[in-house]
């Protein structure tokens, strides 16, 4: 069913009533805009499923009002991008939510299992992914595109119910609640220069270079947003890193940066140089600090190797995806003594406390029958 009018949308929502949960998905394109352009919204409950066309002459507020009902769980797979779009377009995060990809990781399905893999594993249904790469902004939509879009929500209900039973059996409902609270935090979807800096920082960063990086990522984001273009169209990451590593002093120097060329002599070039000058003029005390997270080149490699082995062991024992527990960069931070998410909640019980004991020399890793085991040091 394709909905392209407010009247049909209101009727569909009325027919849904007040179910305990609905399955939700979106289709979008993001190649040419600052934020992804919402092209379709799919929603299903039981045997009722529809594809809603936000590019038609339709008022989506009745749908948003419905999704904000706190008594209805919104079930999505790999929800972060979908939630980011809803926040960007409507300023809401429709809690409570349930991300089946995260739940699958909690239940031992491995790192970032795909929707198709999960549907096949839990419902024995093989999805047709032939329409996976589609320009969803084009109209009219073809029947096969609508069928494909509906499949993204129609099988999600059985997957959700299977995972809920598995989570209850493992007594890990609190794990899911903790992860969903983080995913539902609206600050996660607001531009944060500190997050961009962590993605772009290189080795051997000084506080002055970090100040330059902060100025440039903030400027780039503002310009991309004003022009509604991707950040990389303003300044590519490679060029940004080069500028931070060797800050040019004039337009001629800037023009030598790979990917800059002739734009160095224009308004963009002037703005980049202004960012560099602003960072250079900033008092050192106001530059970003070289905390443990940023100064990660000092991490003890032996400690990281041991932590990685420990992580793999405890995740195998608990049948949980290791990537959900801790990333490679987080292991470096733990080795440096920094506080991370492994020091909180369920991650502490599964991995964090053992990681701290390992670094303190209170436990060791040994071999037993070819496998790793934890040895208490007395």
Beta strands, then each sheet from edge to edge (+ up, - down):
strand 1: 2-3
strand 2: 21-29
strand 3: 37-45
strand 4: 48-52
strand 5: 73-76
strand 6: 97-99
strand 7: 363-368
strand 8: 371-376
sheet 1: 1+ 4+ 3- 2+ 5+ 6+
sheet 2: 7+ 8-
end
